[in-house]
Amino acid sequence: MSLNRCGWESSSEKMTAYHDKRWCKPEHDDRELFAMLILEGAQAGLSEQVSKDLKRRGFNFVGPTIIYSYLQGIGIYNDHLESCDFR
């Protein structure tokens, strides 16, 4: 049986597993919530060098993109496509 998915997860098995098992799934464990915040911040598209430079200059990178990604990751926002079997 073929499953309907969102489409962005097909680049690797890890992305498919993340889509199917974690993305937009409600999470309540405090340690897991903190780990997801760190993960989403790291995946915000900033290179480590740029990130280090900005931190040295006093910037804290917790903006709307990171927060939205975090809220998706912990299941507050469910952005799976309507046709996705994992919605």
C-alpha positions as CSV (number, residue, x, y, z in Angstrom):
1,M,0.0,0.0,0.0
2,S,1.4,3.4,-1.0
3,L,1.2,6.2,1.7
4,N,0.5,9.8,0.9
5,R,3.1,12.1,2.3
6,C,3.8,15.9,2.1
7,G,6.6,15.5,-0.5
8,W,9.6,17.2,1.2
9,E,10.6,14.2,3.2
10,S,11.6,11.9,0.3
11,S,15.3,13.1,0.1
12,S,16.4,10.5,2.6
13,E,15.3,7.7,4.9
14,K,16.0,9.9,7.9
15,M,13.8,12.7,6.6
16,T,11.0,10.2,5.9
17,A,11.3,8.8,9.4
18,Y,11.3,12.3,10.9
19,H,8.2,13.2,8.8
20,D,6.4,10.0,9.7
21,K,7.2,9.8,13.4
22,R,8.1,13.2,14.8
23,W,7.1,16.2,12.7
24,C,3.9,17.9,13.9
25,K,3.4,15.2,16.5
26,P,2.4,16.5,20.0
27,E,5.3,16.4,22.4
28,H,5.1,16.9,26.2
29,D,8.4,15.8,27.6
30,D,10.4,18.8,28.8
31,R,13.8,17.4,27.8
32,E,12.5,16.5,24.4
33,L,11.0,19.9,24.0
34,F,14.3,21.5,24.8
35,A,16.2,19.2,22.4
36,M,13.7,20.1,19.6
37,L,14.3,23.8,20.2
38,I,18.0,23.3,19.9
39,L,17.5,21.2,16.8
40,E,15.3,23.7,15.0
41,G,17.7,26.5,15.8
42,A,20.5,24.5,14.3
43,Q,18.5,23.8,11.2
44,A,17.6,27.4,10.5
45,G,20.0,27.7,7.7
46,L,22.8,29.6,9.4
47,S,26.3,28.3,8.9
48,E,28.2,27.6,12.1
49,Q,30.8,30.3,11.2
50,V,28.2,33.0,10.7
51,S,26.3,31.8,13.8
52,K,29.4,32.1,15.9
53,D,30.2,35.5,14.6
54,L,26.8,36.8,15.3
55,K,26.8,35.4,18.8
56,R,30.1,37.1,19.5
57,R,28.4,40.3,18.4
58,G,25.6,39.8,20.9
59,F,22.9,38.5,18.5
60,N,20.5,35.8,19.8
61,F,19.0,33.9,17.0
62,V,15.6,32.9,18.2
63,G,13.4,34.6,15.6
64,P,10.1,33.8,14.0
65,T,11.4,31.1,11.7
66,I,13.0,29.1,14.5
67,I,10.0,29.5,16.7
68,Y,7.6,28.4,13.9
69,S,9.8,25.4,13.0
70,Y,9.9,24.5,16.7
71,L,6.1,24.7,17.0
72,Q,5.8,22.5,14.0
73,G,8.3,20.0,15.4
74,I,6.5,19.6,18.7
75,G,3.0,19.3,17.2
76,I,1.5,22.7,18.0
77,Y,1.2,23.4,14.3
78,N,0.3,20.6,12.0
79,D,1.4,21.6,8.6
80,H,1.1,18.2,6.9
81,L,-0.7,18.5,3.6
82,E,-4.5,17.7,3.9
83,S,-3.8,14.6,1.7
84,C,-0.9,13.4,3.9
85,D,-1.7,10.1,5.7
86,F,0.4,11.4,8.7
87,R,-1.7,14.5,9.3
